[in-house]
Amino acid sequence: MGNDAVWIKNIKTIYMEDKQVMNAGLLLKNGKIDRVISAEEQFVQTEDMEIIDAKHEWSAIPGFIDGHIHGGYGVDVMDAKEDTLLRLAENLPGEGTTSFLATTITQSPEEIEKALLNVDSFDNKPGIAEMVGVHLEGPFVEVSKAGAQPKEYIAEPNLDQFRHWQHASGNSIRTITMAPEHDVDGEFIESLYHSGVNVSAGHTDASFAQMKTAVNQGVRQLTHLCNAMNGIHHRDIGAVGAAFQLEDLRAELITDGVHVVPEMMQLIYDSMGAERIIIITDAMRAKGLEDGDYELGGQPVTVKEGRATLENGSLAGSVLRMIDGVKNMLDLNGVEIEDIVRMASVNPAKQIGIFEQKGSIDVGKDADILLVNDQMDIEYTICRGETAYRK
């Protein structure tokens, strides 16, 4: 946009964290939300101000935060090339994502370090999605629940190795996926938790008892709930049951209808509510591209009709766009737009400690805003005060 001040007028509904404001406007200044302008207020435009007219037809919701995305649009975080993160950041606003965690995969320590050094050197710019940190998925996971994580590089939890990677990333690792049953004394989990890292149990065979112990040590999340973990059994409800029973846990959910069928998505929503679900894509390189042959973590992946699979048939990430995942959740019984705001924006921001800056429409926060119509189609995506996408 280029202007320091933007007035979005005639907004049908502004969805804030805990309330809705009808028939109002938003003033954005220097990339921040400056004020909410009521319909009764006589607001005067200045010459250098840009105006976006929502025509009393579009609503404003906070931009989506994708806390688990490996790639898309032809790139993968593990490529560790100069334009990798830029390509992602430029394309994600088209699906409503205004912030994301660059997500790694289990690989050799050297390859992981390259990806993290590339993150550290990335220059976030306004007008595109913001890379707000790293989700380190693996390599400290359970071999029997590897899924698309290359088994030959899976390792035991190692604090020194993690600290080395955290330094390489410029202290950008905000989330780590690990199998808590491999941290026998809890030292790894407790150390990361106390340092502010969001520890997520994933690619795990943990029992319910082991999950309770892990939560006491500092695990606060489950990675792509139901996928690469044991399911509910009537004699041990395992990690999935832990998501339902343990209030300290939030859970990622890939809402493509492939990784978790809609009936299970409904059961998860009914059991956990919007307060504890985090919508993610877990997208890989092929997102936004045609069906065909790709790779993930050095492994061949075939994408056909919305499914990305390894040669053995295991799912290998998704090709999901955030806006499509959001619409899939809206199709469930009882889910309203305010619930989407919580699951796609508020919860992920709180989970990784950036809620003071992002995740809701509030004065003083980053101006990461979506204007959507009644069908939840995106009309505008605004990233830190600048238009990043326009329908």
C-alpha positions in Angstrom: 0.0 0.0 0.0 2.8 2.4 0.8 0.7 4.7 3.0 1.3 5.1 6.7 -2.4 5.5 7.5 -5.3 3.3 6.2 -8.9 3.7 7.0 -11.1 0.6 6.5 -14.6 1.9 6.6 -18.1 0.4 6.6 -17.0 -2.9 8.1 -20.0 -5.2 8.6 -18.6 -6.9 11.7 -15.2 -6.6 13.4 -14.4 -9.9 15.3 -12.3 -9.0 18.3 -11.1 -11.6 20.8 -14.1 -11.5 23.1 -16.6 -9.3 21.3 -18.0 -8.1 18.0 -18.3 -4.6 16.8 -21.0 -3.9 14.1 -20.9 -1.3 11.4 -17.6 0.2 12.3 -14.2 1.1 10.9 -10.5 0.5 11.6 -7.7 3.1 11.5 -4.3 1.6 10.8 -1.1 3.6 11.3 2.5 2.6 10.8 1.6 -1.1 10.6 -0.4 -1.1 13.8 -4.1 -1.0 14.7 -4.6 2.6 15.8 -8.2 2.7 16.7 -11.7 1.3 16.2 -14.0 3.9 14.7 -17.7 3.6 15.6 -20.5 4.2 13.1 -21.6 7.3 15.0 -18.2 9.0 15.0 -17.6 11.8 12.5 -14.2 10.7 11.1 -12.3 13.0 8.8 -10.1 11.6 6.1 -6.7 13.2 5.6 -5.2 13.6 2.1 -2.5 11.0 2.4 -4.8 8.3 3.9 -5.7 5.2 1.9 -9.3 4.1 2.1 -10.7 0.6 1.8 -14.5 0.5 1.7 -15.9 -2.8 3.1 -19.3 -1.7 1.8 -21.2 -3.0 4.8 -20.7 -6.4 3.2 -17.3 -7.6 4.5 -16.3 -8.5 8.0 -12.8 -8.1 9.6 -11.1 -11.0 11.3 -7.5 -11.3 12.5 -5.0 -12.9 10.1 -4.4 -16.6 10.4 -1.3 -17.9 12.1 0.0 -21.2 10.7 2.2 -22.8 13.4 3.1 -25.9 11.3 4.0 -25.4 7.6 6.9 -27.1 5.8 6.5 -25.4 2.5 4.3 -24.7 -0.5 4.3 -23.0 -3.9 7.3 -25.0 -4.9 9.6 -24.5 -1.9 10.4 -26.3 1.3 11.9 -24.8 4.5 14.6 -27.5 4.3 15.8 -26.1 0.9 17.6 -23.5 3.0 17.8 -21.1 0.0 17.7 -17.4 0.1 14.3 -17.1 -1.6 12.6 -20.1 0.2 11.0 -18.2 3.0 10.3 -15.2 0.8 8.3 -17.3 -1.7 6.3 -18.7 1.2 5.7 -15.3 2.8 4.6 -13.7 -0.5 2.1 -16.5 -1.3 0.6 -17.2 2.1 -1.6 -14.0 2.3 -3.7 -15.4 -0.5 -4.9 -18.1 1.8 -5.3 -15.7 4.8 -2.1 -16.6 6.6 -0.3 -13.4 7.9 2.2 -15.2 10.2 3.8 -18.6 10.2 6.4 -20.9 11.8 8.9 -22.2 9.3 8.8 -25.9 10.0 11.7 -28.3 9.7 11.7 -32.1 9.4 13.9 -34.9 10.8 17.1 -34.8 8.8 20.9 -34.9 9.4 22.0 -32.4 12.0 23.9 -30.5 9.3 20.8 -30.2 7.1 18.7 -29.0 10.0 21.4 -26.4 10.9 21.4 -25.1 7.3 17.7 -24.5 7.4 18.0 -22.8 10.8 20.8 -20.5 9.6 18.6 -19.6 6.7 15.8 -18.6 9.0 18.2 -16.5 11.1 19.3 -14.6 7.9 15.7 -14.0 6.7 14.6 -10.3 6.5 10.9 -10.0 7.3 9.3 -7.2 5.3 5.9 -5.6 5.6 3.2 -6.4 3.1 3.9 -10.1 3.2 3.3 -12.8 5.8 5.7 -12.6 8.7 7.9 -15.6 9.6 7.6 -15.4 13.4 9.9 -18.3 14.2 10.6 -22.0 13.8 8.7 -25.2 14.5 11.4 -27.9 14.9 9.6 -31.1 14.0 11.9 -33.9 15.1 14.4 -35.5 15.1 13.6 -36.5 18.7 10.6 -38.7 17.9 9.5 -42.3 18.1 10.6 -44.5 15.2 7.4 -46.6 15.2 5.4 -43.3 14.7 7.8 -41.8 12.2 5.2 -41.2 9.5 7.0 -39.0 6.9 9.9 -38.3 9.3 13.0 -40.1 7.8 13.8 -42.9 10.2 17.5 -43.0 9.7 17.9 -39.5 11.3 15.7 -40.0 14.3 17.6 -39.4 17.5 17.2 -39.4 21.3 16.5 -36.0 23.0 19.8 -34.1 23.3 19.9 -30.7 25.2 23.3 -29.7 23.8 22.2 -30.4 20.3 19.0 -28.4 20.8 20.8 -25.5 22.3 23.2 -25.5 19.3 20.3 -25.4 16.9 18.6 -22.7 18.9 21.7 -20.5 18.7 22.0 -21.2 14.9 18.4 -20.1 14.4 19.0 -16.8 16.2 16.8 -18.0 19.1 13.9 -18.5 16.7 12.7 -22.0 17.7 9.3 -21.4 19.3 7.9 -24.9 19.0 9.5 -28.4 19.1 7.7 -31.6 18.3 9.2 -34.6 20.2 8.2 -37.9 21.7 8.0 -37.3 25.4 8.3 -41.0 26.3 12.0 -40.8 25.2 12.8 -38.1 27.8 12.8 -40.6 30.6 13.8 -38.2 33.4 12.0 -35.1 32.0 15.1 -33.0 31.9 14.8 -32.1 28.2 11.2 -31.1 28.5 11.6 -29.1 31.7 14.6 -27.2 30.3 12.8 -26.2 27.1 9.6 -25.3 28.9 11.4 -23.1 31.4 13.2 -21.4 28.5 9.9 -20.5 26.9 9.8 -23.1 24.1 6.4 -24.6 23.3 7.0 -28.4 23.7 4.6 -30.4 21.6 4.1 -34.2 21.8 4.1 -35.7 18.4 5.2 -38.7 16.4 4.8 -40.4 19.8 3.6 -43.7 21.2 3.1 -42.3 24.7 0.5 -43.9 26.9 -2.0 -41.7 28.8 0.0 -42.1 32.0 3.2 -40.9 30.1 1.3 -38.0 28.7 0.1 -36.9 32.2 3.7 -37.1 33.3 4.9 -35.1 30.3 2.3 -32.4 30.9 3.5 -32.1 34.5 7.0 -31.6 33.1 6.0 -28.9 30.6 4.4 -30.4 27.4 1.6 -28.0 26.4 0.6 -29.2 22.9 0.0 -32.2 20.7 1.2 -32.1 17.1 -1.3 -32.8 14.3 -3.7 -34.6 16.6 -4.6 -38.2 15.7 -1.8 -38.4 13.1 1.5 -40.2 14.0 0.3 -41.1 17.5 -1.6 -43.9 19.2 -5.4 -43.7 19.1 -7.9 -44.1 21.8 -8.2 -47.7 23.2 -10.6 -48.7 25.9 -7.8 -49.8 28.2 -5.5 -46.9 27.5 -6.7 -43.7 25.9 -3.2 -42.6 24.9 -2.2 -39.3 23.4 -5.5 -38.6 21.7 -7.4 -39.3 24.9 -4.9 -37.0 26.7 -6.0 -34.1 24.4 -9.6 -34.7 25.4 -8.9 -35.1 29.2 -6.0 -32.8 30.1 -7.0 -29.2 30.1 -3.4 -27.9 29.9 -3.0 -29.2 26.4 -3.9 -27.5 23.1 -3.8 -29.6 20.0 -2.9 -28.9 16.4 -5.5 -30.2 13.9 -4.9 -30.6 10.1 -8.4 -29.7 8.9 -8.2 -31.0 5.3 -10.7 -33.9 5.9 -7.9 -36.3 4.7 -5.7 -36.5 7.8 -8.7 -36.5 10.1 -12.2 -37.4 8.7 -14.9 -34.8 9.3 -16.7 -37.1 11.8 -13.5 -37.2 13.9 -13.1 -33.5 13.5 -16.6 -33.0 14.9 -15.8 -35.4 17.8 -12.6 -33.4 18.6 -14.4 -30.1 18.5 -17.2 -31.4 20.7 -14.6 -32.8 23.2 -12.1 -29.9 23.2 -14.0 -26.8 22.2 -12.6 -23.9 20.3 -10.4 -22.9 23.3 -7.9 -25.7 22.8 -7.8 -26.4 19.1 -5.1 -24.9 16.7 -5.8 -25.1 13.0 -2.7 -25.9 10.9 -1.9 -26.9 7.4 1.2 -29.1 7.8 1.6 -28.2 4.1 4.5 -29.3 1.9 6.1 -28.1 -1.3 3.2 -29.1 -3.6 0.6 -26.8 -2.0 -0.6 -24.4 -4.7 0.8 -26.6 -7.5 -0.6 -29.4 -9.7 -0.7 -33.0 -8.8 2.5 -34.8 -9.5 5.8 -36.1 -8.0 7.6 -34.1 -5.3 9.8 -34.7 -2.2 9.7 -34.2 1.5 12.8 -34.6 3.7 14.6 -36.2 0.7 11.8 -38.8 0.3 9.7 -39.1 -2.9 6.1 -37.9 -2.5 3.2 -38.3 -4.9 0.4 -35.8 -4.8 -3.0 -36.9 -6.2 -6.4 -35.5 -5.6 -5.4 -33.6 -2.5 -3.4 -36.4 -0.9 0.4 -36.3 -0.5 1.8 -39.8 0.2 5.1 -41.6 0.4 5.8 -44.7 -1.6 4.5 -46.8 1.3 1.2 -45.0 1.4 1.9 -42.9 4.5 0.6 -39.4 4.4 3.4 -36.9 3.8 2.1 -33.5 4.9 -0.8 -31.8 3.1 -1.5 -29.4 0.3 -4.1 -27.6 2.4 -4.6 -23.8 2.2 -5.5 -22.2 5.6 -8.7 -20.7 4.2 -9.9 -24.1 3.0 -9.1 -25.7 6.4 -11.1 -22.9 8.1 -14.1 -23.4 5.8 -13.9 -27.2 6.6 -14.1 -26.3 10.3 -17.0 -24.0 9.7 -18.9 -26.8 8.1 -19.0 -28.6 11.5 -22.0 -28.4 13.8 -21.7 -25.6 16.3 -18.7 -23.8 14.8 -19.1 -20.0 14.3 -16.8 -17.4 13.0 -15.8 -16.4 16.5 -14.7 -20.0 17.0 -12.5 -19.8 13.9 -10.9 -16.6 15.2 -9.9 -18.5 18.3 -8.7 -21.6 16.6 -6.8 -20.0 13.7 -5.5 -16.8 15.3 -5.9 -16.3 19.0 -4.8 -19.8 20.1 -1.7 -20.1 18.0 -0.6 -16.6 19.0 -1.0 -17.5 22.7 0.6 -20.9 22.3 3.9 -19.4 21.0 4.0 -16.3 23.1 3.2 -13.6 20.5 -0.3 -12.6 21.6 0.8 -9.2 22.7 1.6 -8.4 19.1 -0.6 -10.7 17.0 -3.6 -13.0 17.0 -6.5 -10.6 17.5 -7.9 -7.3 16.3 -7.0 -4.9 19.2 -5.5 -1.4 19.4 -1.7 -1.4 19.4 -1.4 -4.8 17.8 0.1 -5.5 14.4 -2.4 -4.7 11.6 -2.8 -8.3 10.4 -6.3 -8.3 9.1 -8.6 -10.2 6.7 -11.6 -8.8 5.1 -14.0 -11.6 4.3 -17.5 -11.9 2.8 -20.4 -13.9 4.1 -19.1 -17.0 2.3 -15.8 -16.6 4.1 -14.0 -15.8 0.9 -11.0 -13.5 1.4 -11.5 -10.0 -0.2 -8.3 -8.4 1.3 -5.4 -9.6 3.3 -3.5 -6.9 5.2 -0.1 -7.7 6.7 1.3 -5.2 9.1 -0.7 -2.4 7.6 -0.1 -3.1 4.0 -2.3 -4.9 1.4 -0.7 -8.3 0.7 -3.6 -9.8 -1.2 -6.7 -8.4 -2.9 -9.3 -10.6 -4.5 
